[in-house]
Each structure stands twice: as C-alpha cells, then as structure tokens.
Amino acid sequence: MDNLKLIKHLYARAGFGLCFPDKKSAEHLSIRKEIKELFKASETNEPLNVVQENIDYMKLLTGDMLAKKQAIQQQRQQEKDLNLAWMNRMSTTDAQLREKMTLFWHNHFACRTNNAFYAQQLNNIQRTYALGNFRDLLLAVSKSPAMLQFLNNQQNHKGHPNENFARELMELFTIGRGNYTEQDIKESARAFTGWGFDKNGEFKVRPFQHDDGEKTFMGKTGNLNGEDIINRLLEQKQTAAFISNKLYKYLVNDIPDPARVNEIAEVFYNANYEIKPLLEYVFTVDWFYDDKNMGNMIKSPVSFLVGLNRQFYITYQRPEVLLEFQRALGQVLFYPPNVAGWPGGRNWIDSSSLMYRFKIPSMVLDGGLIDFAGKTDPEDEAYLASMRNRQSAINTKVQAQPDWDKFLQNVPKSLSKTDIAQFMLEPNLSATIENAAGQSADIKTLVIELVSTPEYQLC
C-alpha cells in the first residue's frame, strides 16, 4: 500500500490529520519511524494555565443580586477562556497524539463542574497521564475535586455512604456493566468514605468520616480503602478489555472486533496498564491499516474543527464563534451530556448537525453569516433566554481569517487537483469528486468544495 496513505491514516486517528507541510517528510519515512516521531513530539507535557484563580462561586451566589450577576459572568468567562485555550492548543501543537488522547480521556472520565479551575485541573491530569499509566491516571482523576464533586463523594460519609462515585467507577471507568454486583458497589462506597477536598481544592482523606470496618470486595476482605478498590479492579482482566474496547472504537473502528480487542487487552494488561505500549501495538499492527478501517469513522465535532484550523492556519477575530460551532455540532468541551460522555460514532450526525458540518467550512474559509439557531445545552437555555441581543449573537458573521498564502505555498506545485483531493480526504475518491476536482477553477475553490463534502466528515 502507498506509504503516504498509511501515514495519512495514522495522523487521522492518532492526531487531527496530516497537513501539506508534513506531506514531503511523510513520503520518505517508514511507518515505524513516523510512529516514533509522533510519540517523540508528544513527550513534553505542557499544562493549560489559563484559569489562575479558584473562585468560590457558591459563596458569591449567596450575596446580593449584583454580586450574583458578577459571579455568573465571571464563571462563564473562565469556562469560555478554558474551552478556547484547549481548542487553540489542539489547533497549534506539535504534540498531536498527547492532545488526541487527552480528548479521549476527557470523554472517558466525563465530568461537568461549574468551577473552571477544577475543570482545568482535571484536564491537566488527563493530559499528564494521557500516554502514561492508566492506574496513575485513574487514581489522580478519582482524587480530583472536579470528579469528587460531580459524583458526590464529598457527601460520602461513614454510616451514610453515597454510592454514586463507586458505581460510576465500575460501570464507566474500569470494568463495565455486568461485571460487578450491587454488593460490590455498597462495599466499595464504604471504602471511599472520607475522600474529599478542602476549600483550596486539595485532596483530603477525612479520617473521622472514613468507614474503617471490614469490607469484602470482589473476593478480597479487609479494612479496604479507595486505593485497594482501584487496585482490585485493575487486577481483573475485564478492566483491560473494557478500556481496550473503547480505545478500539476511538482509534480503529466504531464496530469492535472482539478478537482484535482481546489482542489489545492482552498487551495492555501485560504492560501493567501502560498506555504507550497499547498505542504502539495498535499503530504498528497490520490490521490497523486494513481498508475496512480507513476513512470509515465520523470525525467528532472537535476533531473536525481542529482539523480545519490546523490545515488552513485559521485565526478568529471573535474566538467565541468556536463555542457556537461546538454547540451547533453537539460537542462542547467540558460539557459532556452526562457521566457516560458523548456516545460518538453515528450519534455525531443528525439533520441539524449535518447541515452545519457542510456549511461551517465555507463560512470559515470564505467569510459570511451563519445561523446558530440549532442545538443548545439544557443548562444554557436560561442563560441564552436572558441575553438581550440573542439574535445578533446567534446570526453572526464568522470573522475568521485562514492564511491562504501559507496554505497555497505548502501545496506542492507538482500535485494535480485530483492528487490534492485525495490528500485532503481520507476515503477513496468517488467519480463525482474526481470530476469536480478536474473542473474546479483554482485550488482555493477546489479545497473549499472538498471540505464541504460528506467525505470530509470521515477520518
């Protein structure tokens, strides 16, 4: 198979797509060397640091009406700043693999919090361990204020256990539904009693609230604490299988192949839950590059937007439009629909979001108005309703500047329009696209047409 096609596929799944400046080097590197380069570029971990103040909003919300209004505005601004900072990071970084995996863990450990400082902290935990050890990641997430608050473990006390965190830990984060009992939930909830955080957002075990009695969890008996529960869950091979199944759906194919998932799970379990060996195995194994696994997955809204930004060096005079794009397409960073996260796959597409997917690229690349009358998060309804100039905020000029000079300079002069089309799209070209490519007036017109096709939605 064409080496460039393999490397394009690798970058479509392990990153946010291959851009024209990378084409030349990609053609001359072996797939194994390109994988090494991908990991090397993601060795450094640079945390996001846009939210620098941990504001106690609950305290502010007890003040007068003016204080409440200011608190809500400040909270919204921090959330917006954090979202846009991460979008910018993904759109510009060389550490594509680290950010793509941070995006995976962001959905795996789906969490909503009104405290942007806690949300940033959790995002940085996911970035730090994105290519590290799953146990370290799981433990750090379990101790984060964002997750402890979201899943009510702050209210998990001796004598009055709250089972919410314990249940989701098993159902969604580790072993999966059907592989534990209700008694396991009860016993593990007792083990996590006393886990919480202080007013500074520091993890604390509160001994007087911890149940130090004997517990039996998955066949193990003793004065078990939260870390004991996590260790016991990781001893089960089913946990490796559960995570591997989700990663297969993220990196390979929406429809899991049980035999392939078992292969990955064996590697993951035997590597003591190190994430890097699992990824290296997936990216080097032959079946990853099978035709049935190429150009067959729908890009998530965030990957779709980030891919556009990276390919065309887009800057936004009004970056907030990226939040409106996310809302219209059904994936607002830091706002998963529930604790199970975004379901992904074909769920990304409905009649409303598909219209926006076809419309957004030409709006961004060629200027113009876009009507944001579509999806809103239920929690945003009241906020939107209260906006005075709602229509002017929703029917808005995109005000985006792609760097066409830079883009066109990086397109090799030797490429035909059909070659350009094949480079920019992951699926094989249809006769319709080949004909359209041949008839395009110039490269700029061609690429705007290409990114507005159904094929551009696939990776």
VODREN-545199 format. One record per residue (C-alpha): residue in three letters; x, z, y. Coordinates in steps of 0.2 Angstrom, whole numbers, plus 5000, padded with zeros to 4 digits. Layout:
N
ALAXZY ...
This chain:
459
MET500050005000 ASP500549975018 ASN501650115024 LEU500850115041 LYS499150135033 LEU499650285024 ILE500450375039 LYS498850325049 HIS497850415036 LEU499050565036 TYR498850585055 ALA496950555055 ARG496750715043 ALA498250825047 GLY498150785066 PHE497050695078 GLY497550515074 LEU499150405077 CYS499450335094 PHE500350175098 PRO501950255104 ASP502150335086 LYS501750165078 LYS503550105078 SER504350255070 ALA502950275058 GLU503350105051 HIS505150145047 LEU504950325040 SER504450365022 ILE502850465020 ARG503850615014 LYS504950605030 GLU503350585041 ILE502650745032 LYS504250835036 GLU504150785054 LEU502350835055 PHE502751015049 LYS504351025060 ALA503350985076 SER502151125072 GLU503551255068 THR503351335085 ASN501851435089 GLU501351445107 PRO499851565110 LEU498551525123 ASN498651645138 VAL497351585150 VAL496251745149 GLN497351885155 GLU496052025158 ASN495052115146 ILE493452145156 ASP492152275150 TYR490652175153 MET489452305146 LYS490052425159 LEU489752295173 LEU488052245167 THR487452425170 GLY487752405189 ASP486552335202 MET485952155202 LEU487352095212 ALA488652175200 LYS487752105185 LYS487651925193 GLN489551935196 ALA489951995179 ILE488951855171 GLN489851725182 GLN491551805178 GLN491151805160 ARG490551625160 GLN492151565170 GLN493351655157 GLU492351565142 LYS492451395151 ASP494351425155 LEU494751465137 ASN493751315130 LEU494651195142 ALA496351265139 TRP496151245120 MET495451065122 ASN496951025133 ARG498151105121 MET497450995107 SER497450845118 THR499350855123 THR500350955110 ASP501550885098 ALA501051025086 GLN499550925080 LEU499551005062 ARG499551185069 GLU498151145080 LYS497151045067 MET497251195055 THR496851325069 LEU495251215071 PHE494951235053 TRP495151425053 HIS494151435069 ASN492651375059 HIS493051465043 PHE493151635052 ALA491651585063 CYS491451715077 ARG490451725093 THR490951855106 ASN490451875125 ASN492251945128 ALA493351795131 PHE494951905130 TYR494451945112 ALA493951765108 GLN495751715114 GLN496551855104 LEU495651795088 ASN496051605092 ASN497951655094 ILE497851755077 GLN497151595069 ARG498551485077 THR499951615072 TYR499451605054 ALA498751435053 LEU500251375042 GLY500751545036 ASN500051665023 PHE498151675020 ARG498251865016 ASP499151895033 LEU497851795042 LEU496351875033 LEU496952045037 ALA497352005055 VAL495651925058 SER494752075049 LYS495652195061 SER495252095077 PRO494052165090 ALA493051995090 MET492652005072 LEU492352185070 GLN491152175085 PHE490252015079 LEU490052085061 ASN489552265067 ASN490952355059 GLN491152455074 GLN489552535068 ASN490152565050 HIS490252755048 LYS490452875034 GLY488752915027 HIS487952765036 PRO488852615030 ASN488552445039 GLU488652315026 ASN488752165037 PHE490652135038 ALA490852175019 ARG489552045014 GLU490251905025 LEU492051945020 MET491551905002 GLU490251765005 LEU491051665018 PHE492951715020 THR493551745002 ILE492651724985 GLY491051644989 ARG489251674985 GLY488851714967 ASN490551794963 TYR490151974968 THR488752104966 GLU487652194978 GLN488552354972 ASP490252274977 ILE489552254994 LYS489052434995 GLU490652494989 SER491752385000 ALA490752435015 ARG491152615012 ALA493052565011 PHE492952485028 THR492052635036 GLY493052685052 TRP493852515055 GLY493552485074 PHE494452465090 ASP494652555106 LYS494252515124 ASN495852425126 GLY495452305111 GLU496752385100 PHE496352405081 LYS496052585076 VAL495552675060 ARG494552825064 PRO494852945050 PHE493353065054 GLN492252905052 HIS493052845036 ASP492252875019 ASP493752935008 GLY492752964992 GLU493052874976 LYS492452694975 THR492352564962 PHE492552384967 MET492752234955 GLY493352344941 LYS494552444952 THR494252634955 GLY495052744968 ASN494952804986 LEU494952624991 ASN495152575009 GLY494952405018 GLU496652335013 ASP496352374995 ILE494752274995 ILE495652125003 ASN497052134990 ARG495752144976 LEU494851994982 LEU496451894983 GLU496851944965 GLN495351844960 LYS495751654957 GLN494051614963 THR494651654981 ALA495951524980 ALA494651404973 PHE493451444987 ILE494651415001 SER495351254992 ASN493651184991 LYS493351205009 LEU495051135013 TYR494750985002 LYS493150945012 TYR494150965028 LEU495650855023 VAL495150745009 ASN493350705006 ASP491650785010 ILE491150774992 PRO492350884982 ASP493150834966 PRO493150984955 ALA494750934946 ARG495650904962 VAL495051064970 ASN495751154954 GLU497451074956 ILE497551134974 ALA496851304970 GLU498251324957 VAL499551284970 PHE498851404982 TYR498651544970 ASN500351524963 ALA501151514980 ASN500351684984 TYR499151614996 GLU500551525007 ILE499651395016 LYS501151275019 PRO501351235000 LEU499551194998 LEU499551075013 GLU501250995007 TYR500450964990 VAL498850884997 PHE499850775009 THR501150714995 VAL499950694980 ASP499450514976 TRP497550534976 PHE497550594994 TYR497950414998 ASP496550334987 ASP495450204995 LYS493950314992 ASN494750455003 MET495250345018 GLY494150305033 ASN492650395025 MET492450555035 ILE491450585051 LYS492550655065 SER492050825071 PRO491550815090 VAL493050905095 SER494250785085 PHE493350635092 LEU493550695110 VAL495350755107 GLY495750585099 LEU495150495114 ASN496150605126 ARG497750585116 GLN497550395114 PHE497150355132 TYR498050495141 ILE496450545150 THR496350665164 TYR494750735171 GLN494350775189 ARG492950885183 PRO493550955166 GLU491951045164 VAL491250875158 LEU492150915141 LEU491051065139 GLU489550955142 PHE490150825129 GLN490450965116 ARG488651025119 ALA487950855118 LEU488850815102 GLY488450985094 GLN490151075093 VAL490551195107 LEU492251285104 PHE492051475102 TYR490151455100 PRO489851415081 PRO487951405077 ASN488151565066 VAL489351665055 ALA489451515042 GLY490151405056 TRP489751215058 PRO489251135042 GLY490150975046 GLY490150805037 ARG488550705039 ASN487750855049 TRP488850805064 ILE487650655066 ASP485850645071 SER484950515083 SER485450615098 SER487250645095 LEU487550475088 MET486950395104 TYR488150505114 ARG489550455102 PHE489350275106 LYS489150305124 ILE490450435129 PRO492050315126 SER491450185138 MET490950315151 VAL492650395150 LEU493650235149 ASP492650135161 GLY491850265173 GLY489950285175 LEU488550405174 ILE488050495158 ASP486350585155 PHE486650755147 ALA484850795143 GLY485250825125 LYS485750975114 THR485951155121 ASP486351315113 PRO484851435112 GLU485851565121 ASP486251445135 GLU484351395138 ALA484051545150 TYR485751505160 LEU485351325161 ALA483551355167 SER484251465181 MET485351335188 ARG484751275204 ASN485451095203 ARG485151075184 GLN484850885186 SER486450855196 ALA487350955183 ILE486650855169 ASN486550675175 THR488350665181 LYS489750555184 VAL491150575171 GLN492550565183 ALA493850535170 GLN495550435173 PRO496350355157 ASP498050295160 TRP497850115156 ASP499650065162 LYS500350195150 PHE499150145136 LEU499549955138 GLN501349975139 ASN501350065122 VAL500449925113 PRO501749815105 LYS501649635113 SER501849565095 LEU500149635090 SER498649515088 LYS496949585094 THR496549595075 ASP498049705072 ILE497649815087 ALA495849835080 GLN496549885063 PHE497750005070 MET496350095080 LEU495050105066 GLU495350195050 PRO494150095039 ASN494549915034 LEU493949795047 SER492249715044 ALA491949525048 THR490949575063 ILE492349675071 GLU493649535067 ASN492549405076 ALA492349525091 ALA494149555092 GLY494549375092 GLN493349345106 SER493749485117 ALA494349435135 ASP495849555135 ILE496549715127 LYS495649835138 THR493949755135 LEU494349755116 VAL494849935114 ILE493349995124 GLU492249895112 LEU493149965097 VAL492950155102 SER491150125105 THR490850065086 PRO490250165072 GLU491950135063 TYR492750235077 GLN491750385072 LEU492650385055 CYS494350455050 
